[in-house]
Amino acid sequence: MNYYNSVLYTFITTIIISFIIYRSAFKNNKPQCSNFVVNVYLYLALSLSLVGCFIHFYNYLLNDKNNIDKLEKNDKIFNENYIYIIISFITAIISIVLLSLRPLFSKKGFIYNHVLWLIFIASISVSLYPYFKSLEYSVILQRCLISTSLIFILMTLIVIYIPDFLKSTHNNFIIGSIIALFVIIFTELFLIMTSQYSDNLYRFISYIVIFLFSLFISYDTKEIYDYAKVCVNSPNYPFFSTNLFLDIINILVRFIGIK
């Protein structure tokens, strides 16, 4: 596909999803509980579409006209943009923490919720930009996207067909997975600092991370169905969608690293 056609399709898709969200998730310009689960998935789709828009926007800002539609060497992209990536990563953490502190259901502050959500999406997109601009990653990116999509579909179906299992194991899984993720983070930091992080170790740890976040998809989806039952008015749709968004992004990035 021509690069400029890809840009056009991404922006058109974003506009269409935004219009559908406005018609489905809002009443009198306020978020409503009707179609709760569908609306969360629409926000998730909009998050992913916005990532594409921001990546195209950064591509335009960070390259001259001759290089906008060209892929670059991976090392070159990261070396030229590592400062932006670090700053954006910190901004993403701050914005998602602030968003998580917002009420799940509130008649006030829904504009502020959306602003925090957009800042988070824009920040995450900076970190993802090199993967989509990289010449090396272009070979495997499509396969990684397909693999991530298949996992998302499979783990979502599990919620539909075995909800009782998820309900009975929810608390134990959350506690165990949080402990496991902290252990993985500190292990990776130790291996990096001591220069012991080999390709085989990275693959092994990445498969564990993919497995954990795959399970997170099912449990986060189950929580969405639970929140739908108690929703009365003004749900914080940006926050509800970010859990699934982070699950998908973590799986995608690990697949890219493995391949």
LOMARLUM-510291 format. One record per residue: z, x, y of N, C-alpha, C in turn. Coordinates in pm, whole numbers, padded with zeros to 5 digits, always signed. Each point is the difference from the previous one (the first is absolute). Example, Ala and Ser with C-alpha at 12.3 -4.5 7.8 and 13.67 -1.06 7.14 Angstrom:
REM residues 2
+00780+01319-00569+00000-00089+00119+00000+00090+00120 -00072-00035+00105+00006+00082+00119+00073-00077+00109 
***
This chain:
REM residues 259
+00000+00084-00119+00000-00084+00119+00000+00088+00125 -00080-00037+00098-00003+00072+00127+00137-00005+00066 +00042+00113+00060+00133+00008+00058+00023-00107+00106 -00097-00019+00087+00017-00096+00109+00003-00144-00051 -00069-00027-00110+00011-00131-00064+00140-00020-00056 +00056+00108-00056+00136-00006-00053+00100-00033+00111 -00019+00062+00116+00087-00029+00116-00012-00147+00038 -00122-00049+00007-00024-00138+00039+00064-00097-00099 -00018+00024-00129+00056-00088-00102+00152-00001+00004 +00059+00118+00026+00145+00009+00007+00055-00083+00114 -00061+00010+00117+00047-00075+00116-00024-00150-00017 -00113-00038-00058-00028-00141-00024+00101-00058-00099 +00029+00076-00108+00098-00044-00099+00137-00020+00064 +00038+00093+00088+00130-00009+00068+00007-00125+00087 -00106-00029+00071-00003-00119+00087+00008-00128-00084 -00072-00004-00111+00000-00119-00086+00139-00025-00058 +00063+00107-00053+00133-00015-00058+00101-00043+00107 -00012+00057+00119+00090-00037+00111-00014-00148+00034 -00123-00049+00001-00023-00142+00030+00060-00089-00109 -00018+00040-00126+00056-00078-00112+00152-00002+00008 +00060+00114+00033+00146+00007+00014+00047-00094+00111 -00070+00002+00111+00041-00087+00112-00004-00146-00039 -00100-00038-00079-00014-00139-00043+00101-00037-00108 +00035+00097-00086+00086-00029-00115+00148+00024+00027 +00032+00107+00071+00140+00043+00012+00068-00047+00129 -00077-00055+00094+00058-00038+00128-00020-00148+00030 +00100-00056+00065-00007-00136+00049+00064-00003+00137 -00074-00047+00098+00046+00003+00139+00034+00143+00043 -00082+00094-00046+00014+00142+00033+00131+00062-00050 +00059-00062-00102+00121+00054-00063-00024+00009-00150 +00053+00106-00066-00019+00011-00146+00069-00114-00073 -00066-00055-00101+00054-00110-00078+00014+00039-00147 +00074-00082-00075+00027+00031-00141-00105-00055-00095 -00084-00090+00044-00104-00056-00087-00092+00112-00049 -00036-00005-00128-00086+00104-00060+00063+00139+00011 +00131+00008-00021+00074+00124+00023-00059+00117-00078 -00016-00017-00131-00049+00110-00085-00141+00041+00040 -00085-00100+00024-00138+00030+00042+00000+00076+00132 +00086-00039+00091+00004+00066+00131+00045+00145-00011 +00095+00028-00090+00044+00139-00021-00117+00084-00050 -00076-00055-00094-00116+00073-00053-00109+00015+00106 -00013-00097+00088-00096+00013+00110+00041+00112+00095 +00130+00009+00027+00050+00110+00085-00020+00135-00069 +00016+00001-00131-00025+00123-00075-00147+00039+00012 -00089-00097-00016-00144+00027+00014-00033+00047+00141 +00065-00060+00099-00023+00042+00138+00053+00141+00023 +00112+00034-00060+00055+00136+00012-00099+00104-00050 -00058-00026-00117-00097+00093-00058-00127+00006+00083 -00042-00115+00052-00119-00003+00084+00024+00074+00132 +00120-00015+00056+00035+00070+00123+00005+00151-00021 +00045+00042-00118-00003+00143-00032-00143+00053+00012 -00095-00076-00054-00140+00040+00012-00045+00009+00144 +00041-00099+00081-00037+00002+00143+00058+00120+00071 +00128+00027-00024+00065+00114+00065-00061+00133-00045 -00033+00010-00128-00063+00123-00049-00133+00023+00070 -00080-00104+00015-00127+00012+00073+00026+00037+00146 +00105-00057+00059+00034+00029+00139+00040+00146+00017 +00084+00051-00090+00041+00140+00006-00118+00093-00026 -00087-00042-00088-00120+00080-00027-00084+00014+00126 -00006-00107+00077-00075+00004+00127+00070+00088+00102 +00133-00006+00006+00075+00077+00098+00001+00150-00029 +00007+00036-00129+00025+00138-00039-00128+00079-00030 -00115-00064+00013-00126+00069-00030-00102-00024+00110 -00089+00098+00016-00110-00022+00095-00106-00089-00065 -00099-00039+00076-00099-00097-00047-00077+00050-00121 -00019+00131-00009-00078+00055-00111+00075-00002-00133 +00133-00009+00006+00080+00008-00123+00068-00131-00039 -00021-00105+00076+00067-00128-00027-00034-00051-00140 -00126+00009-00036-00042-00056-00130-00011+00106-00109 +00064+00117+00021-00007+00108-00099+00138+00030-00057 +00003+00033-00128+00124+00041-00065+00028+00147+00026 +00128+00037-00003+00041+00137+00028+00078+00057-00117 +00014+00132-00002+00082+00065-00100+00146-00044+00015 +00064-00021-00112+00136-00052-00001+00097+00088+00079 -00004+00131-00023+00091+00093+00069-00020-00004+00151 -00124-00011+00041-00032-00003+00143+00060-00124+00066 -00012-00114-00066+00052-00124+00057+00151+00005+00015 +00069+00043-00106+00147+00005+00004+00049+00104+00100 -00066+00115+00007+00042+00105+00094-00017-00044+00145 -00105-00077+00027-00026-00044+00136+00088-00116+00043 +00056-00073-00096+00070-00125+00034+00143-00006-00051 +00054+00112-00049+00134-00006-00061+00107-00040+00100 -00014+00037+00128+00097-00039+00102+00001-00152+00015 -00120-00059+00008-00010-00146+00012+00059-00068-00122 -00022+00058-00117+00050-00059-00125+00152+00001-00002 +00061+00110+00042+00146+00010+00002+00060-00102+00097 -00058-00004+00122+00050-00094+00102-00016-00144-00047 -00115-00031-00059-00026-00137-00044+00092-00038-00116 +00032+00097-00086+00089-00028-00112+00140-00036+00050 +00047+00074+00098+00131-00030+00059-00002-00136+00068 -00109-00028+00073-00015-00129+00067-00002-00114-00101 -00068+00020-00110-00008-00103-00105+00138-00030-00056 +00081+00104-00024+00135-00021-00054+00085-00078+00099 -00006+00039+00127+00080-00068+00103-00040-00147+00011 -00131-00026+00004-00047-00138+00018+00034-00087-00120 -00012+00055-00123+00029-00082-00118+00150-00025-00012 +00084+00096+00043+00144-00021+00000+00037-00110+00100 -00057+00006+00119+00026-00103+00102-00048-00137-00048 -00116-00003-00066-00052-00127-00051+00090-00055-00110 +00053+00088-00085+00087-00045-00110+00134-00054+00051 +00038+00038+00122+00125-00048+00059-00016-00136+00066 -00123-00044+00013-00026-00131+00062+00037-00113-00095 +00038-00118+00054+00031-00114-00088-00121-00041-00082 +00026-00043-00124-00110-00045-00085-00057-00133+00047 +00087-00083+00057-00042-00130+00053+00064-00018+00137 -00082-00010+00103+00053-00014+00135-00107-00058+00092 +00044-00092+00086-00094-00060+00096-00031+00093+00116 +00080+00104+00015-00019+00094+00110-00046+00135-00052 -00079+00069+00081-00036+00137-00029-00120+00020-00090 -00080-00107-00025-00112+00020-00093-00107+00091+00061 -00011+00003+00134-00096+00092+00064+00047+00143-00019 +00129+00023+00018+00058+00133-00021-00020+00046-00143 +00014-00092-00096-00023+00033-00141-00143+00048-00021 -00095-00068+00062-00141+00036-00017-00033+00133+00068 +00066+00027+00113-00021+00128+00068+00049+00115-00087 +00119-00014-00057+00054+00103-00090-00091+00019-00121 -00049-00110-00052-00090+00003-00117-00130+00074+00034 -00057-00027+00116-00124+00067+00040+00023+00149+00024 +00114+00036+00059+00033+00142+00019+00012+00069-00135 +00063-00067-00096+00015+00055-00134-00137+00021-00066 -00086-00101+00005-00134+00010-00060-00081+00111+00066 +00006+00005+00133-00075+00103+00074+00050+00140-00036 +00131+00015-00018+00058+00131-00033-00037+00043-00141 +00012-00092-00095-00037+00031-00138-00146+00038-00010 -00084-00063+00080-00144+00026-00005-00034+00143+00038 +00080+00062+00087-00023+00139+00037+00015+00090-00123 +00102-00029-00081+00023+00080-00122-00108-00023-00104 -00060-00119-00001-00104-00032-00098-00138+00045+00045 -00017+00021+00129-00131+00038+00054-00063+00121-00070 +00075+00110-00024-00063+00117-00065-00058-00029-00137 +00062-00092-00075-00051-00031-00134-00138-00065+00007 -00023-00080+00101-00127-00071+00013-00106+00085+00070 +00042+00104+00070-00094+00089+00069-00034+00121-00086 +00077+00025-00105-00014+00121-00080-00124-00005-00090 -00073+00110-00004-00116+00013-00088+00043+00003-00146 +00110+00071-00027+00047+00012-00139+00051-00134-00054 +00076-00072+00081+00058-00126-00046-00102-00111-00011 -00112+00012+00069-00101-00107-00002-00054-00025-00140 +00005+00101-00085-00053-00012-00136+00086-00093-00085 +00131+00003+00023+00091-00075-00088+00068-00118+00071 -00023-00016+00129+00071-00101+00078-00026-00141-00053 -00126-00030-00030-00034-00134-00048+00069-00031-00132 +00004+00097-00091+00068-00020-00128+00149-00022+00019 +00059+00072+00095+00143-00017+00027+00028-00138+00059 -00087-00048+00087+00015-00133+00057-00009-00108-00109 -00094+00018-00092-00016-00096-00110+00122+00003-00091 +00048+00119-00034+00118+00013-00086+00121-00066+00064 +00019+00022+00129+00112-00061+00072-00012-00151+00001 -00121-00051+00022-00023-00145+00003+00030-00062-00135 -00041+00066-00107+00025-00053-00135+00149-00006-00030 +00074+00103+00040+00144+00000-00020+00064-00114+00078 -00045-00018+00123+00055-00107+00084-00023-00137-00064 -00119-00023-00049-00032-00128-00065+00084-00019-00127 +00007+00104-00082+00076-00008-00125+00147-00029+00026 +00062+00073+00091+00142-00017+00026+00030-00133+00069 -00097-00053+00074+00017-00133+00059-00005-00107-00108 -00088+00017-00097-00009-00096-00111+00128-00004-00083 +00067+00114-00010+00126+00005-00074+00102-00097+00060 +00000-00010+00133+00092-00091+00069-00025-00144-00044 -00126-00032-00020-00038-00137-00037+00038-00031-00144 -00018+00098-00088+00012-00028-00144+00138+00034-00059 +00073+00094+00060+00134+00031-00053+00104+00007+00114 +00014-00107+00077+00095+00003+00113+00145+00014-00043 +00035-00053-00118+00139+00007-00045+00045+00144-00025 -00091+00082-00054+00033+00141-00023+00029+00071+00132 -00081-00027+00100+00021+00063+00130+00130-00045+00063 +00031-00128-00016+00124-00053+00056+00122+00063-00063 -00002+00019-00131+00116+00053-00072+00020+00150+00022 -00106+00071+00036+00010+00146+00015-00006+00045+00145 -00006-00094+00094-00026+00033+00141+00102+00098+00056 +00129-00035-00007+00104+00084+00062+00006+00139-00061 -00004+00008-00131+00005+00130-00067-00121+00086+00035 -00117-00066+00009-00121+00076+00034+00008+00056+00140 +00043-00081+00095+00007+00045+00140+00092+00121+00013 +00118-00009-00059+00096+00111+00008-00056+00125-00068 -00052-00019-00121-00054+00114-00075-00120+00064+00066 -00088-00081+00056-00122+00054+00062+00031+00075+00130 +00097-00050+00076+00038+00069+00124+00059+00138-00034 +00086+00004-00100+00056+00129-00044-00111+00093-00047 -00093-00055-00079-00111+00081-00053-00087+00055+00113 -00028-00082+00102-00084+00045+00111+00068+00111+00080 +00131-00013+00021+00073+00106+00071-00002+00130-00081 +00019-00011-00130-00006+00118-00086-00137+00066+00008 -00106-00082-00001-00137+00052+00008-00025+00069+00133 +00045-00062+00109-00020+00058+00134+00066+00136+00010 +00127+00009-00040+00073+00127+00010-00056+00104-00098 -00046-00047-00116-00061+00093-00096-00128+00059+00057 -00082-00084+00061-00125+00048+00058+00027+00096+00116 +00097-00032+00083+00035+00089+00111+00047+00136-00052 +00082-00003-00104+00049+00126-00059-00115+00081-00057 -00091-00065-00072-00113+00070-00060-00093+00059+00106 -00019-00074+00109-00085+00050+00109+00064+00119+00068 +00130-00011+00030+00071+00107+00072+00012+00126-00084 +00004-00015-00131+00013+00116-00088-00135+00044-00058 -00107-00061+00048-00138+00034-00043-00018-00013-00152 +00061-00102-00057-00011-00022-00145-00078-00127-00034 -00062-00060+00103-00067-00128-00020-00141+00023-00053 -00016-00004-00131-00130+00022-00063-00078-00130-00008 -00128+00010-00032-00084-00119-00015+00050-00090-00112 +00043+00058-00110+00050-00079-00112+00126-00077+00035 +00090+00066+00075+00121-00068+00045-00033-00114+00095 -00094+00026+00090-00040-00104+00095-00055-00122-00073 -00085+00024-00100-00056-00112-00077+00110-00079-00072 +00091+00073-00062+00108-00065-00074+00085-00088+00093 +00040+00056+00115+00081-00076+00095-00079-00116+00059 -00128+00023+00024-00083-00105+00059-00014-00120-00094 -00012+00026-00130-00009-00109-00096+00130-00082-00002 +00112+00067+00016+00128-00071+00007+00005-00086+00126 -00044+00056+00112-00001-00074+00127-00093-00121-00009 -00118+00019-00059-00094-00112-00017+00063-00110-00085 +00068+00040-00107+00066-00097-00087+00107-00078+00076 +00083+00070+00078+00106-00066+00075-00055-00098+00103 -00100+00045+00076-00055-00088+00104-00083-00113-00060 -00052+00019-00120-00066-00111-00070+00102-00109-00032 +00118+00042-00045+00106-00097-00026+00047-00065+00131 +00004+00080+00106+00038-00054+00130-00092-00116+00041 -00129+00011-00031-00094-00107+00034+00045-00131-00061 +00038+00004-00128+00044-00123-00068+00129-00054+00061 +00097+00088+00021+00128-00046+00052-00012-00046+00146 -00081+00069+00080-00020-00044+00139-00075-00133+00005 -00094-00019-00093-00071-00127-00007+00095-00113-00039 +00088+00027-00096+00099-00100-00040+00087-00038+00119 +00039+00098+00082+00083-00029+00116-00073-00089+00100 -00131+00018+00011-00078-00085+00091+00007-00145-00045 -00012-00023-00131+00012-00136-00054+00140-00056+00023 +00101+00086-00010+00138-00044+00023+00021-00037+00147 -00053+00081+00091+00012-00029+00143-00075-00128+00037 -00110-00027-00069-00077-00121+00027+00084-00125-00024 +00092+00008-00097+00083-00116-00035+00107-00028+00106 +00041+00104+00074+00108-00018+00097-00050-00001+00144 -00130+00020+00018-00056+00005+00135+00008-00138+00065 +00054-00003+00122+00010-00125+00076-00088+00006+00124 +00007+00112+00071-00078+00010+00123-00012+00145+00043 -00112+00033+00064-00023+00128+00067+00025+00122-00089 -00074+00015-00109+00016+00119-00086-00057+00125+00066 +00059+00113-00034-00045+00129+00052-00109+00054-00093 -00121-00056+00010-00108+00038-00091-00035+00148+00005 +00002+00065+00116-00029+00145+00001+00091+00079-00093 +00131-00033+00003+00092+00073-00087-00024-00032-00146 -00019-00127-00033-00019-00039-00140-00121+00070-00062 -00101+00027+00080-00122+00062-00053+00011+00151-00014 +00094+00062+00073+00004+00147+00003+00048+00060-00132 +00085-00071-00074+00047+00053-00129-00118+00019-00096 -00083-00102-00012-00117+00011-00087-00098+00103+00054 -00014+00006+00131-00090+00097+00062+00043+00143-00035 +00129+00028+00010+00050+00134-00031-00016+00032-00149 +00020-00101-00085-00022+00021-00144-00143+00046-00025 -00095-00070+00061-00142+00031-00020-00035+00137+00053 +00048+00033+00119-00033+00128+00063+00057+00116-00081 +00123-00014-00047+00061+00106-00080-00076+00024-00129 -00042-00108-00066-00078+00014-00124-00134+00065+00030 -00068-00044+00105-00131+00054+00035+00006+00150+00029 +00096+00041+00081+00012+00141+00038+00030+00087-00122 +00082-00051-00091+00031+00077-00122-00122+00010-00090 -00077-00108-00011-00123+00006-00079-00096+00104+00057 -00013+00002+00132-00087+00097+00065+00046+00142-00031 +00132+00022+00010+00054+00133-00027-00021+00045-00142 +00014-00093-00095-00017+00034-00139-00145+00041-00031 -00093-00077+00053-00141+00020-00034-00062+00114+00080 
***
